[in-house]
């Protein structure tokens, strides 16, 4: 067994809580899913919250990249992949 202490931002904490608001639709499909869901539940469990406001600068960022699709989508011949 391991005891883990985690410092997480208010925004991330709230987003994880929001995932469980609709818990009926949030079911594990694999054993790995089950482990991750169990860990996220523990993160937002009130009994695991040691301190509510530890200070620090709250940060949140969102990056969206537009994918430009090629006109010719065939995979025949010499295909060059760009990221």
C-alpha positions as CSV (number, residue, x, y, z in Angstrom):
1,X,0.0,0.0,0.0
2,X,1.1,3.6,-0.6
3,X,0.0,6.8,1.1
4,X,0.0,9.7,-1.5
5,X,-0.4,13.4,-0.8
6,X,-1.4,15.5,-3.8
7,X,-1.5,19.2,-4.3
8,X,-4.1,20.0,-7.0
9,X,-5.5,23.3,-8.3
10,X,-9.1,24.4,-7.6
11,X,-10.0,24.2,-11.3
12,X,-8.7,20.7,-11.8
13,X,-10.3,19.6,-8.5
14,X,-13.7,21.0,-9.6
15,X,-13.4,19.4,-13.1
16,X,-12.8,16.0,-11.5
17,X,-15.8,16.5,-9.2
18,X,-17.9,17.5,-12.2
19,X,-17.0,14.1,-13.9
20,X,-18.7,12.3,-11.0
21,X,-21.9,14.4,-11.0
22,X,-23.1,12.2,-13.9
23,X,-21.7,9.0,-12.3
24,X,-24.1,6.6,-14.1
25,X,-22.4,7.4,-17.4
26,X,-18.9,7.1,-15.9
27,X,-18.3,3.4,-15.7
28,X,-15.0,1.5,-16.2
29,X,-14.5,-0.5,-19.4
30,X,-11.2,-2.1,-18.4
31,X,-9.2,-2.8,-15.2
32,X,-7.1,0.2,-15.9
33,X,-10.2,2.4,-16.2
34,X,-11.4,1.0,-12.8
35,X,-8.1,2.0,-11.2
36,X,-8.1,5.5,-12.6
37,X,-11.7,6.1,-11.6
38,X,-11.0,4.8,-8.1
39,X,-8.0,7.2,-7.9
40,X,-10.0,10.2,-9.1
41,X,-12.8,9.4,-6.6
42,X,-10.3,9.4,-3.8
43,X,-8.9,12.8,-5.0
44,X,-12.4,14.5,-4.6
45,X,-13.5,12.6,-1.5
46,X,-14.2,15.1,1.3
47,X,-12.6,12.8,3.8
48,X,-9.3,13.0,1.9
49,X,-9.3,16.9,1.8
50,X,-6.7,18.0,4.3
51,X,-6.7,21.7,3.6
52,X,-9.1,23.7,1.5
53,X,-7.1,26.7,0.6
54,X,-3.3,26.5,0.6
55,X,-2.7,29.6,-1.4
56,X,-0.7,29.9,-4.5
57,X,-1.5,31.3,-7.9
58,X,-4.4,29.6,-9.6
59,X,-3.6,28.8,-13.3
60,X,-5.7,27.4,-16.0
61,X,-4.9,27.1,-19.7
62,X,-6.5,25.6,-22.7
63,X,-4.8,24.9,-26.0
64,X,-6.7,24.1,-29.2
65,X,-5.0,23.1,-32.4
66,X,-6.7,23.2,-35.7
67,X,-5.9,20.3,-37.9
68,X,-5.6,21.2,-41.6
69,X,-6.6,18.2,-43.6
70,X,-5.0,17.5,-47.0
71,X,-7.0,17.8,-50.1
72,X,-5.8,14.4,-51.3
73,X,-6.6,11.9,-48.5
74,X,-5.4,8.8,-50.4
75,X,-2.7,6.6,-48.7
76,X,-1.3,5.4,-52.0
77,X,2.2,6.3,-53.3
78,X,4.6,8.5,-51.4
79,X,2.7,9.8,-48.4
80,X,4.3,12.4,-46.2
81,X,2.9,12.8,-42.7
82,X,3.1,16.2,-41.0
83,X,2.4,16.9,-37.3
